[in-house]
Amino acid sequence: MPQSQSTIEKGDGFRDAAAAILRTKYPDTRTEVRLGSKKVDIVFTRQEFGSVVTFGVECKDYGRPLTKALIKTEIFSDYHPLVEGRLLDRVIIVASKDISADARAYVDGVRWLSHQTLRLVPSLSALVEFEAVARLRSFRNAATELGVTWTAVSRQIRLLEELLNVRLLDRIHRNLTLTREGEALYAVVTEAMGKIAGFRPTVDGN
């Protein structure tokens, strides 16, 4: 039972980190949205050519690549009724691993379905918290924005520094400044967040 709970918490963390990235671009991003009989991990909207397009995001933080069988039975079967019922326009599968070749061919054949990979090295949640601290120059303000405690944010940054073996922030009294390594990481993280938030699935021209 404890192992199952740990898996659930890990999946929730992956979902919340993906939502935090999307929220930087799409403020209406919501998590655990009930649509019909399905609880969708993430829902957000985007304006395209004067119309509002509603996206659903299915988050899969699995230790192995997603297979065609899994996508067909666990994802397509859940989301097809929502798209047919016009509750969603498109669905993005966000996974920590790439998908197999036959799975990619299957996804490419479904006009409303697409896939995006988010590799958690280091953990995506740590990078999201670092981005908030670097942008706001405050542990407390970052914690408030992310809905966690400032001590948790501080601990994540410390673990990130230990993992990368560099100092990312200079802490002088109550002032925070980025080190040269911190500036470099911040540039990489913000660029990655921008690419993810601006991700546009291929639209079938037919």
Number of C-alpha atoms within 10 A of each C-alpha: 6 7 8 9 10 11 14 12 12 14 16 18 16 23 24 22 20 25 23 23 23 23 15 13 16 17 12 13 18 19 20 14 13 12 14 11 9 13 13 20 20 23 24 20 18 15 9 8 7 7 9 11 14 17 21 27 23 19 24 21 22 13 9 13 16 22 16 18 13 11 18 14 10 11 15 18 11 16 22 17 15 20 19 10 11 11 15 21 17 21 26 21 19 21 25 21 18 18 21 14 13 13 20 17 12 17 21 17 12 13 15 20 25 21 18 18 16 19 14 15 10 12 15 21 20 20 23 22 24 27 22 22 25 21 14 14 18 19 23 17 16 24 19 13 14 17 9 13 14 17 12 13 24 19 12 18 21 18 14 19 15 12 11 12 9 14 16 24 22 12 10 8 6 8 10 16 16 19 14 13 14 20 15 12 18 21 12 13 17 17 12 14 20 15 12 17 18 13 12 10 16 11 13 10 5 4
